[in-house]
Amino acid sequence: MKKFLLGVSILSVLATLSFSCRMQHQHQYQHREREQGIEKKIEKGYQVYKNKCAACHWETVSPEQVKNIRKTVMSGGRPPFGAPPMSEVSARVKKFYPKEEEFVAFVKDYITNPSRDKGVCLPMAYRVFGVMPPIGQSMTEEEKEAVARWMYHRYKMTWEEFMKKHPH
Ligand code: HEC
């Protein structure tokens, strides 16, 4: 009888273990699927960036480039691009909209209905480049979301770090 009970309890321990392993496995699998979903969106966002944004926004600038561009602008010249680089825009927007969902909502709205009032860029950006045209009006919701998520995940610097590295 004792042996039998021991057998039963060992079996139930084994069953519980294998059940919880399966659960964990499934959990990891769902987690991986979610991550892959986000990866795909970011990847698509980069394509959208290249097609719809890169003509004005460079991806990044080096501190050296910023210095030279600043000199050009100070002496009345035009910068080599039509808008602040995305590294700067992303850091700036994150300062005001740090959470991913708020950031995405802001970017989707701004690119569709841009205005000086809503904008969070430095005053110099509007002086030098003017307000952004409403590019988002000819984009799908998916494209807008993808490019906004790409902007959020592509850049890691805070605004303070960006300005320290690229003083202007
Ligand atoms: C024709 C040039 C042009 C294109 C193309 C363009 N932008 Fe812009 N963008 C600008 C200019 C100029 C500014 C700075 C002035 C402003 O914020 O309106 C800007 C600013 C921004 C800002 C900061 C908004 C703020 O003021 O707080 C975001 C976000 C942005 N762009 C996203 C995008 C995305 C995403 C795309 C591509 C889907 C894109 N832009 C395409 C010109 C452009």
Boltz pocket constraint, residues with backbone or C-beta under 6 A from the ligand:
constraints:
  - pocket:
      binder: B
      contacts: [[A, 48], [A, 49], [A, 52], [A, 53], [A, 54], [A, 55], [A, 56], [A, 57], [A, 82], [A, 83], [A, 84], [A, 89], [A, 93], [A, 107], [A, 110], [A, 111], [A, 114], [A, 115], [A, 118], [A, 119], [A, 120], [A, 121], [A, 125], [A, 126], [A, 129], [A, 130], [A, 131], [A, 132], [A, 133], [A, 135], [A, 136], [A, 147], [A, 148]]
      max_distance: 6.0
